[in-house]
Amino acid sequence: MEKRKIQRTGGSSFSITLPKKWVEAHKLKKQDFVVSFQDGDSLVVLPASVVQKQIRGKINLDELKEEELKRELISCYISGFDELTVLGEPITKEKRLVVRKTTQILTGFEIIEDSTNQVVLRNILHPEKFSFRESIDKMFLMTYSMFQDAITSISENKKGLAQDVIERDYDIDKLYFLILRQNRYLLQNKISEEKLNLSPIKTLYYEGIAIQLERISDHAVKIAQIVVDGRFVFSRKSGQILQETAQKILPLLKEAEYFVEDIDKTKAHKVLNVAPKINKSIDMFSLEIIKQGSARAGILSDSLDRLYGYIKNMAELTIDQSVVKMDELKGQGFEI
């Protein structure tokens, strides 16, 4: 943080100088324009070029199926579009509902115009209000509780709990898409590294972690959906083995939260070193569940295996990131 002295210029105006490092980072020169606006008690200053580089796009939905429309809306959001116009001749009730529902999982996107032939979406979230670290923390908490509750719901046949797991996946998706979008913002120079206090390498690391967490939540939903469909009931013995197996893997997801927070390769190695033990437990569960003679039973075995697989992916990403971290410290003159 730098202190700047306010100077009086003219009868009613005040001015401050801009930090040289910030000016050089944005390649500004004499006579260039900046824009400023109030954000609560703060004054935000941005290069005029950043404000002018609003990305606008259009989607013609006449030839798109409903699922295709949803995919394209999400893709435009992640790609960093600031304003999006959805066009149709006219827009059907079903596709208009897809636009509204999809907008609900795109944090910052609001519908500002809704007419017969077009819907206009605009981003109202300022990128500097976003925290990668806080979003990853939230994803860890929600993903852990989702998978734990999914296991409980199928072990004890609790449909209400299973439905709740499915609904919570929307919150995971919102954070996941927002992390992807913010990373594109940084790559597009719409926000500086200094403002985020993160390097592109660090944000790519967080994106990789978010991908693994989103996939874990998807498998929690798969398990919960089995319960909601009501076509499969566990034997008491299978339910007990499932709980025991899950209780060996879920603590590793909590451990992943810790090694990601500190980029601790020692903790990451420990999670990878227990692979033989965890794989043996999953194999034992698979043998037991084969006796159930149901394809749906196989989903459980696969989901447990994937859960540990995604945790291992996070451990490997963290080990890679720890090497980058050491290189950065060396560059600053620290002994490693």
Secondary structure as GFF3:
##gff-version 3
##sequence-region A 1 336
A	DSSP	beta_strand	7	9	.	.	.	ID=ss1
A	DSSP	beta_strand	13	15	.	.	.	ID=ss2
A	DSSP	alpha_helix	20	25	.	.	.	ID=ss3
A	DSSP	beta_strand	34	39	.	.	.	ID=ss4
A	DSSP	beta_strand	42	47	.	.	.	ID=ss5
A	DSSP	alpha_helix	48	52	.	.	.	ID=ss6
A	DSSP	beta_strand	56	60	.	.	.	ID=ss7
A	DSSP	alpha_helix	66	78	.	.	.	ID=ss8
A	DSSP	beta_strand	83	87	.	.	.	ID=ss9
A	DSSP	alpha_helix	93	103	.	.	.	ID=ss10
A	DSSP	beta_strand	109	114	.	.	.	ID=ss11
A	DSSP	beta_strand	118	123	.	.	.	ID=ss12
A	DSSP	three_ten_helix	127	129	.	.	.	ID=ss13
A	DSSP	alpha_helix	132	155	.	.	.	ID=ss14
A	DSSP	alpha_helix	159	187	.	.	.	ID=ss15
A	DSSP	alpha_helix	193	196	.	.	.	ID=ss16
A	DSSP	alpha_helix	200	229	.	.	.	ID=ss17
A	DSSP	alpha_helix	236	262	.	.	.	ID=ss18
A	DSSP	alpha_helix	265	273	.	.	.	ID=ss19
A	DSSP	alpha_helix	275	290	.	.	.	ID=ss20
A	DSSP	alpha_helix	295	331	.	.	.	ID=ss21
###
